[in-house]
Amino acid sequence: MSIRALVVEDDPMLAAAHRELVGRVPGFEVVGVAHSGGEALRFLAARPVDLILLDIYLPDMTGLDLCRTLRARGRTTDVIAVTSARDL
């Protein structure tokens, strides 16, 4: 059984790179890519995911806001923040 991963990244080039890299790891499968928090929430409502690779700066909300929304909805999906953000 593979770990189903969702890449949430607004930059198309970075999203493609994350998808490719995760796809190379044995036991992992990228099941989707979302380019905004809203798109990610819609995807997660429709499909099961084990892991989210999450950018912090998205066009419609922050990655932290997305995490808070997921937790408030009872979703306990694992999240790894993958970002080029330099501020705290």
Order of alpha helices (4+ residues) and beta strands (2+ residues): beta-alpha-beta-alpha-beta-alpha-beta
